[in-house]
Amino acid sequence: MRKKTSLNYLAERLAAHIVINAPSGLTLEGLSCSISCSHELSGLTKDHTALLNCLKLAEQKGFVEVTKTEGGDFIVPALDLLEDARIDDEDSYEDPLPSDDFDEVSCSYTTTGLLHITPNGYGFVSRRVGSDILIPHSGLADAITGDLVRINVFDDGDFEVTGEIVEIVTPAEPIFVGILSSPEKSSGMHKLLPFMSQICGRGVFVGQSRNHDLSGSLARVEIIKRPDGPGKGIVGKAVDLCTSPELPEHASKAVCVEFGLQTTQTESAAIEAKQVGAGLYIGPSVERINLSGLPFITIDGEASRDFDDAVYLSKDSNGDWQLKVAIADVSHFVMPGSALDKHAYERGTSIYFPDQCIPMLPEELSNGACSLVEGEERLVLVAEMIIGLDGSIISYDFYRGSIISQRRLTYQQAERMITGHNQDHLSDMLREMNSCRIVLNQKRLEEGALVFFVDEIDLAEDDDSLVYRKSASSTARLRSQMLIEEFMLAANQSAARFISKKLIKQPVLLRTHEEPDVETIRGLAKYANIEASGKSSRQIIQEITSMPRSYASDIFMNKAIRCMKKARYSAVDGGTGEQHFSLATKFYTHFTSPIRRYPDILVHRAITQILDGTPDASQPEKHLAEFAQHCSNKELCATKAERAYLKRISARTAVGLIGNQVPGVVSGLSKRGIYVEIGESKIEGVVSSKTLRGRFDKPTCTYHLFKMKGVANTPRTIRLGAVIDVVVESVNELYRTINLKIV
């Protein structure tokens, strides 16, 4: 039964219209003009009193904020509505379901979309094509945020366009994360208080533990009972807990709970790992080239414990370089379908915190049988490349081998040998490697590759706690680091060309990176004082990265990185390749880190099966796209978890600055506020839009500009990269927030 249009409904829909079409706000006149094209709201333009009454009700309900200005009323959506009403791009679904079906008799149609329930109790269904559909409280049924739903949409051409959920097509992931409250007296259950940005729109309740009090714990909760009607809550059980998550020593555990990271091994994987570690697993018997007489070396960070790669360089009879990159043959020990394989696939990647590593493979492999440790014979897969004096890769080949690493060098040790401060029998080879590195880099830049100087994060010990600070990467990067980077890039490109050339008739796993939106890049160039007319996004980014190094230029470089799309793994038809924008190549994959990345194991399997003459079985064709998406998702989760930990350390560092006035540089602008990197440590905090609305009329924001009008009618414009003074008002380490106020 359809309901008559009510003022309550129109107030909700008016707020939704502003969120979607004018999130920065608009005048009353602008609002009237904006809704004139809306089927459900256009009637309000014919009755000014009705529009004012509807707007007043929306303000009373907290949906919008109305500010009196000289030019009349200015309306903006309430900040919590603005932040919670839309779905992030990362959470949007990929595959659209069948197109809308329209019923002319009932003036309704069905459509599908992703549901998001706001804290105010109503929902939005976000579609791939078309505007969001409002779902009133009564039409939500038992759906929850994240469900892919089919809805009936009613549109009679008058005021009312609303939806009603008729089917949950794909249920949301049945997991919520939050802080457990004290048990409620009425039910005896803990209520889950949403953590960070997670909003489910319904109450989530967890039963008490018989053994200990769960109050205040950070919990990962699995749904065991969905709501059985409007206004009903979700019942769940805690599948992972971090007690006292606010304590510094529990920081990594809290991040693991938040992102669902498993720190223990399955029993079957542990058994197989012990067999490998004890030398009881021999593996398949295959032909290998013995390279143990060559002086292979590893070059890694001082704290590294797993060594994926070793390198050796010589000159051939033509005067070209012969580069051998030996990579741990992990696929020899991790067979498809084994417990170790399932364990590695599920993790997808190793995750690194300053005080903990969550390895993709058990330590018996990652630090033992697979690691290219000094003085021990190890099985490897070798990429052998002939590199011309102009930096071009003339030829490449792949084969199985065995090596004995002659030296485990740190970056600092290798750097001293390259610069002549330390001398031994490996010094000449290292200096030749550096010469090869220079021409490889020059060749890549000539072909259009982008180079970003990203600040290095330094976590220093101070009174038994970690302190966060950034340092300019140009001063931190060593020749030895860049040498290894160039050699690994060359090996990865050669691997991509090898499998693409050999597997013409089936998909291969490549690393791809789409070109960014050129208009977004041009908008950034305007505020970096770069002429963008007629230039491609690559040319503009190259100019940004070529700016003289300064605090402000680093901000623009970081913003350029954020403007670009995420690199991902893709199943690509063999022989065709697919763009990797930042590296300026169509053929790139991950081959060099199989100890810590599952995609590299898949690429190794493709190569070895080509070598064995069984290319038709080299990849599970129908599953490769699924593997690629899974690995991309795991990589994204790991990146978010590592960033969350660093943000928590930065918040802990900022506690000592509370109440202080500090200089900062504007690092980002959004409708939520102004992001500022403060002090020598470059800790990022935010000046909330809510605080600005208390001091300024009409704060408006574009991607690179924030405009405010002072209470004394004094205009103020804040640009990306601007230097401003702020006061650190408050810090919450657990929630990783640093709140600032403009002086």
Secondary structure, DSSP 8 states (H G I E B T S, - for coil): ------HHHHHHHHHHHHHHH-TT-EEHHHHHHHGGG-TTTGGGGG-HHHHHHHHHHHHHTTSEEEEEETTEEEEEE-HHHHHHSS--GGGS-SS--S--EEETTTTEEEEEEEEEE-TTS-EEEE-SSS--EEE-GGG-TT--TT-EEEEEEEE-SSS-EEEEEEEEEE---SEEEEEE----TTT--EEEEE-TT---SS-EEE---SSS--TT-EEEEEEEE---STT--EEEEEEEEESSTTSGGGHHHHHHHHHT---S--HHHHHHHHHHHTT---------EE-TTS--EEEE-TT-----EEEEEEE-TTS-EEEEEEEE-GGGTS-TTSHHHHHHHHH-B-EEETTEEE-SS-HIIIIIISS--BTSEEEEEEEEEEE-TTS-EEEEEEEEEEEEB-EEEEHHHHHHHHTTSS-STTHHHHHHHHHHHHHHHHHHHHTT-------EEEEEEETTEEEEEEE-HHHH--HHHHHHHHHHHHHHHHHHHHHHHH-TTSEEEEEEB----HHHHHHHHHHTT---TT--HHHHHHHHHTS---HHHHHHHHHHHHHS---EEEEEETTT---BTTTTBS-----S-TTTBHHHHHHHHHHHHHHTT-GGGSS-HHHHHHHHHHHHHHHHHHHHHHHHHHHHHHHHHHGGGTT-EEEEEEEEEETTEEEEEETTTTEEEEEEHHHHHHHEEEEEE-SSEEEEEETTS-EEEEETT-EEEEEEEEEETTTTEEEEEE-
